[in-house]
Amino acid sequence: MNLKQRFAILFTSFVAVILMISCASIYLLYGTYRQEDYYNRVTVEGNDVYRLFIEMKTAGKDKLTESLLRMHNKPLVNEKFYILDSLGRLIFTFSDHPKIDFPLLNLNKIKKLGTYRYAGENEHQHIVQYKTETKLYVLISGLDKVGFLKLKTLRLILSGVFIGALFLTAIMSFLFVNEAIKPIVRLSNQMKRTNELNLSERIEVRPARDEINAIAKNFNAMLERLKLAFEFQKSFVHHASHELRTPLAIMLSQTESALNTTYDINGYKAVLASLKEDQLQLIALTNSLLLLSQYERAAYFPEWPYLRIDELLYETITVAQKSFPNIKVTINFDTIPNDDTALLVKGNDSLLRSAFLNLIKNGYNYSMDQSVHISVIPQQNTVKIQMDNKGKQLDAAEIDKIMIPFFRGENSYQKKGYGLGLSIINRIVTIHKGNVGYLAVNTDLNRFVVELPVKESMV
């Protein structure tokens, strides 16, 4: 059973329960009303006959009976009327059988209650009254034949209404569900068609603000993310294979040349030295690719300790100076915070150190004077680290792509590298719930800005 059928059956079942409760309520309420109305008619009938009996009881029984029959010419169906004295003896009746056709009654109880009524066999309704002024008991009963016929007719009408309404509800629910489920069907068909070759297709989103449109919007957003991910993957694989192919091709060429040529010992050493350099580049590229892959799977851990950002920077500068002896690095604080927590960042020591080292290395490689200036700017909820270097700036088109793996700007053509450093930096900073960006300042100043949340704003 599909979802459409389940919805339609469920909706029809709900309506069927409501209809059943409504019809049963109408039937029961009318049945109660019929019973109460007939009890009132029986009571009025008994009071009228009793009044006539009291008024004409001195005229003799035969004459009294004749007068009562003449005046009481429209009796109830199966009407039975008895008058008993205070001791329960029959003194008058309309019945052809003088025997009292009533169940055994507790006259003392009736005397206290004044009126007692009940439904007997064959749907007859009985009323017993005690008249305090004459100390007589009046017994009267009858059958509400018309009322029961009306009740039967009502039962047939309600059954017909229930069956007809249920049938119409079933048809309308299937039509309604079929219409309501169309967007989900379209979404399902789109999911069947979606693969890496048609990620540009989108579900139609209507102006209505409902859950189906919300699903369609979210599905379109998911397709957009998947499209970007596939494009990133294709670009990554393309550039990675290209970057790996180049040193491998060079190494193969040098090896074939060495095999086809007779060198002296110095010549072979030169070939091996060149191969070693290519191998080192290949190892560096492989390590960068592994790092980027590793960081793509990394995530933020709440149990990371708090680190002082200034201490991290000083330690990183020391490492950079050992790697690049002629580098010039300066660091200053925009303001000195009153509270040390303004410089505390929750994070992974080695990851943040790697990100800062790559930024310093990047500034060193692309600067005109081999110098990097670092500014630490404490803010209310974040700490901002600016790294400035003087050199050729990137244009607007290049700025949008600098975080893409293997992308290299025009200022990098004479520099060694693979365009993976900024991608690694961006991933590390993102893991730490921060952001990194590039600004072209003045005419020759390049600025990378890293913003990280500090202790007060971390949750």
N, C-alpha and C positions, 0 to 999 in steps of 0.2 A: 504494500500500500504506500503510495507516494505522499508527499507532504500536502499536496492540494486536496487529496481525498480525505486525509486525516483532519485537516482544518474544516472541510465542509461537513464531515460527519460530526466532529466535535461541536461546531456551531449549531447544527441541526439538533443534536442531543440537548444542548443547553436550552434551545427554544422549546423543544418537546417537553422538557421538565417544567419550564415556566408555563406553557400552555396547560399541561396536566394539572399543575397546582392551581392555576386560575379557574379551569373548568370544574375541578373538584370543589374549590371554594365556593363557586357560584351555586353548584348543585347542593352542597351541604347547607349553605346559608338559606337557599330557597326552601329546602326541606325543613329547616328549623322554623322559618317564617310560616310555612304551611301548617306545621303542627301547632304553633302558637295561635295562629289565626283560627284554626278549627276548634281548639280548646275554648277560645273566646266565644265562638258561635254556639258551642255546646252549653257553655255557661249561661249565655243569654237565653237560649232555648229552655234550659231548665228553670231559670228565674221566671220566664213568662208563664210556663205551665204551672209552676208553683203558685204564682200570683193568682192565676185563674182558679186554681184549686182552692185557695184560701177564700177567694171572693164568693165561690159558689158551692162550698162544701155542705151548706145547710139545705141545698135543694134536693138532696138524695143522690145516691151513687149513679143510678141509671141516667137521670137527668143531667147530672154533673158530667158524666162521661160523654153524653150526647153533645152537650154544650162545648166541652173541651175539644171534641173531635171536629165540631163545626167551626170553632174559632181557630183551632190549630190544624188547618187543612194542608200545610206544607211541612210535614215532619222531616227530620233528618233521615238519611239512608240508614236502614237497620236501626232505627231509633228505638231505644228502650228507656222507659221512665218509671221510676218507683219512688214512692214516699213511704218512709218508715216512721214509726213512732219512737219515743225516747228509749224504748226497750228493744228496738230493732225489729218490730213486727210490721209486716206489710199492711198498709192501710189503703194504698191506691197504686194502680199501675195502668200503663197504656199497652203493655205487652199482652199478647194472646195467651201466654203461659203465665199463670199466676206465680210460678216459682221464680224467685229472684235469680236472674242470670248474671250474677256478679261473683267474683272470687270472695273468699272469706275475708271479711273486713274487721279491723280493730276499731270498733265504734268509739271507744274511749280516746284513742289517739286522734281520730277524726274530729271528735268534739273539741279537743285542745287546739288542733290545727285550724279548724273552721272550714277549710277546703282541702281536698286531696284529689290529685289527678294522676292518671297513669295510662300507659298504652297496653292493651291486652292482646289476646290472640286475634289472628286474622286482621291485624292492623286497626282494630277498633280502639277508639279513645274514650276513656271513662272519667267521669267527675263525680265526686261525692261531696256534698255540702251539708253542714250542720246549721240549721236556722235557730239561733238562740231565742228569738221572740216566741217561736211556737214549739221549740225543742223537738223539731222534726228533722229527719235525715232525707235529703233529696239525692237520688241516684239517677244519673242520665248518661247514656252512651250513644255513639253513632259511628258511622264509617264515612270518612271523607273521600268518597269515590271520585268526585270531580278533581279534588286536590291531587290525588294519586295519579289520575290520568294526566294532569298538567305536569306533574313531576316526571312521569314517564316520557312525555313529549319533550320536556326540557332535557332529559338525559339523551334522547336521540339527537336533539339539535346540537347539544354540546359535543357529542361523539362525532357528528358530521363536521362541526366546526374544527374540532381537534385534528381529525384526519385530513381535512382540506388544508388547514393552515400548515400542518406538518409537511404535506406534499409541496405546497408553494414555498415553504421555507427551505426545503431540501433543494428545490430547483434554483431559488434565488441565491442560496449559500454557495452552490457550485458555480453559478455565474459570477458571483461577487469574488469568491476566492480565486477563480480563474483570472479575473481582471486584476485582483490585488497581487497575484503571484507572478504576473508577467515580468516586472523588473527583476525578480529573483531568477526567473527562467533566462532572461537576457544575460544576467550576470553569470549564470551557470554556463551558458553557451560561450560567453566570452572567455571564461576560465578554460573551457575545453580547447578553444582556438589559440589561447595564449602560449607562446613559446619564445625562445630567444630571437626569433626572426620577425615577430610582429608585436614587439613591446610598445610600439607607437599607437596602437589602437586603444580607444578609450570608450568607457560606458557613457551613454547619454545621461546627463544630470539635468533633471527638470527643476523648475523654480520652486516647487513645493518643498516645504521643510518637514520631511518625515524621515523615518528610520531607513527606508529603502534608499532614498537619495543620499543619506549619510553613509550607507554601505557602499553605494556607487562612488561617492567622493573618496572614501577611504581606499576602495579598490583601485581607483585611478591613481591615487597618491602612491599606493604600493607598486603599481606598474611603473610609475615614474622613478621610484627608488630602485626597482629592479633594473630598469633601463640604464640608469646611471651606473649601477653596480656592474652590469654586463659590459657597458662601454669602458668602465674603469678596468675591468678584468681583461678585455680585449686589448686595450691600450697597454696595460701592464705586461701582458704576455708578448705583445708585439715588440715593445721596447726592450723587454728583458732578453728576448731571443736575439734581437738585433745587437744589443750590447754584449751578449755572450758570444755571438758569432764572430764579432770583429777580433777580439784577442785570440780566439781559437783559430781563426783563419790566418792571423799573423804568425802564430806559433807553428801551425802546420806548414806555412810557406817557408819559415826559417828552418824548420826541421828537414823539409825536402831539399832545400838549397844546401844544407850542410851534408846531407847524404849524397848529393850529386856532385859535390865539390870537395877537392882535397885541400884542407887547410893545415897550416902549421899549428903548433900548440896554442899560440896566441890567438889565432883565428877561431879555433874551437872555443877558447875561453870567451871570446867576444860574443859568439853565437849563444853560448850557455848563459852569459850575463844578460843578453837581450831576452832570452827565453825566461830567465828568472824574473826580469822586470814585468814581462807580460803575465807570468804566473801570479806575481804579487797583485797586479791589477785585477786579475781574474778572481783571486781570493778575496780582495777587498769588495769587488762587486757582489760576489756570492754572499759574503757576510752581510752586506747592506740589504740584499734581497731577503735573507733569513731574518734579519732584524725587523724589516718592514712587515714580513709575514707574521712574525711573533707578536709585534705590537698591534697588528690588526685584530688579533685574538685576545689581547690583554684587556683588562677591565679594572674599574676602580674598586678598591677594597676599603671598607670602612675602618678596618683595624690598622691601616697604615699609621705610622707615628707622625707627630708634628715635627717639622724641620724648619730651622731658621734659614730664610732665603739668603741672607747676607753671608752666612757661613758657607752655604753651598756655592755661592758665586766666588768667594775667595778661594775655596778649594779647587774649583774648576779653573780659575785663572792660573793657579799654580801648575796644574796639569798642562794647560795650554802653553805656558811659558817653557815647560820642559820639552814639549813637542816642537814648538816654534821659537827658538831662542831669540830671534830678532823681532818678535811681536811686541807691540806696545799696547798695554791695556790699562785704562784708568777707570775708576769707579767712584761715584759720588751719590749721596742721598739728597733727594729733593727737600725732604724735611726729616728731622729726627723724631721718630714717634715717641710719645710719652710712655706707651705700653709696649713691651716686647711682643705681645701677642699680635700686633699689627704686622709682624714679619714672619709669623708662624704659618706654615702651609702644611696641610696633611698630604703626604705623598710618599713615593718610592724614591729613595736616595739615589740609586744608580740610574734610574730612568731620567729624573730631573737633571742629574749631572751630565748625562749623555746629551740631553736636549740643549743645555747651556753651552756645552763644549762644541757641539755642532754649529750653534749660532756664532760663537766666537771664531771658530775655524772659518765659517762662511764669510764673516766680516773681514778676517785677515786676508783670505784668498782674493777677495774682490775689492780691496781698498787700494788707494793710490799710495798711501804712506805706511801700510802694514800696521795700522793702529785701529783700536776699537775702544769706543768710549761707552761705558755702561752707566745708566742712571736708574736708581731705585726710588720709586715714587709710591709711598704708602697712601692708600685711600681708605674710604670708610669700610668697605666690605672686601676689597681686593688689594693686592699689591701689584704694581705695574713695573716691569723691567724693560727698559729701552736700551737697545744696542745700536750705536751709530757708527758708521764708517763712511769715509769719503771715497767716491768712485762713480763709475758710470751708472746712471739710474735706469730702471726698467720703465717701459712705457705701459700705458693702461691695459693693453691687450695681454702683455706678459704678466702683469700683476695678478690677473684673474687665473693664471695657470701655474703660478710658481709652486703651489702645493701639490700639483699633479706629479706622480712618480715619473722620472726620466725626462721631465721638461727642463730645458736649459735656455736661459735668455741669451740675447746677443752679446752680453758682456762676458759670457763664459766660453766663447769659442777658443780662446787661447789658454784655457785652464783645464786641468785634468779633473775628472769627476763624472758622475753618472746621473745627477739630478734626483738623487734619493734622499739627500740630507734634510731638506725642508719637509718632505713627506713624513719622514720619521719624527722630526720635531713637532709637526702639527698633530700627529697621532698621539705622541706622549703628552702634549699639553691638553689635548681633548680628553684623554683618559683622566687627567687630574681636574676635570671640570673647568678648564680655562680656555683661553683662545689666543691665537697668535696671528699677527698681521704685518703687512709691509706698508711703509709710507715713504714717498719720495719728498724729501724736505729741501727747500731752497733749490739750488741748481745742481749740486753734486753730493748731497748728503742722503745716504740710504739709512733707513731706520726700521728695525724689526722690534715690534712691541709684543711682549708676553704679559698676559693678565691672568693671575691665579687667585682663587678665593682664599682668604685668610681665616684664622681660627674662629673669629666672631660669626662669620657667615657660613661656615661649614656645618652640615647636619649629619 
